[in-house]
Amino acid sequence: MIYGKMWTVVKPTVGVPILLGAVAVGSFAVHLAITTHTTWVSKFLNGEPINTASASS
């Protein structure tokens, strides 16, 4: 284990929930930023078709 000595300073019963909580908060923040700063996500979630470039010859 790479960070084995870390658990001599921080108990796993404290460190693991903090680590998982930080991952959850970070993931929520990224998803919130994507949904609020793009136009196509809200259209997709509302069921509107996304116009894609078609390769017609």
C-alpha positions in Angstrom: 0.0 0.0 0.0 1.5 3.3 -1.1 0.0 5.5 1.6 0.2 3.0 4.5 1.9 5.4 6.9 -1.0 7.9 6.4 -3.2 5.7 8.5 -0.9 6.0 11.5 -1.8 9.7 11.6 -5.4 9.6 10.5 -7.7 6.8 11.6 -9.4 5.0 8.7 -12.8 5.5 10.4 -12.2 9.3 9.9 -10.2 9.4 6.8 -12.3 7.1 4.5 -15.5 9.0 5.0 -13.7 12.3 4.4 -12.1 11.0 1.3 -15.4 9.6 -0.1 -17.2 12.8 0.8 -14.6 14.9 -1.0 -15.0 12.7 -4.1 -18.8 13.0 -4.0 -18.7 16.8 -3.6 -16.2 17.1 -6.4 -18.3 14.9 -8.7 -21.4 16.9 -7.9 -19.6 20.2 -8.6 -18.4 18.9 -12.0 -21.8 17.7 -13.0 -23.4 20.9 -11.9 -20.9 23.0 -13.9 -21.6 20.9 -17.0 -25.4 21.3 -16.7 -25.3 25.0 -16.0 -22.6 26.0 -18.6 -23.7 24.1 -21.6 -26.7 24.5 -23.8 -27.0 20.9 -25.2 -27.3 19.1 -21.8 -30.6 20.8 -20.9 -32.0 20.1 -24.3 -30.9 16.4 -24.1 -32.4 16.0 -20.6 -35.7 17.5 -21.8 -35.9 15.1 -24.7 -35.1 17.4 -27.6 -33.0 15.9 -30.4 -29.5 17.1 -30.7 -28.6 18.3 -34.2 -25.5 16.6 -35.4 -23.6 17.1 -38.6 -24.6 14.5 -41.0 -22.1 13.2 -43.6 -24.1 13.5 -46.8 -22.4 13.2 -50.2 
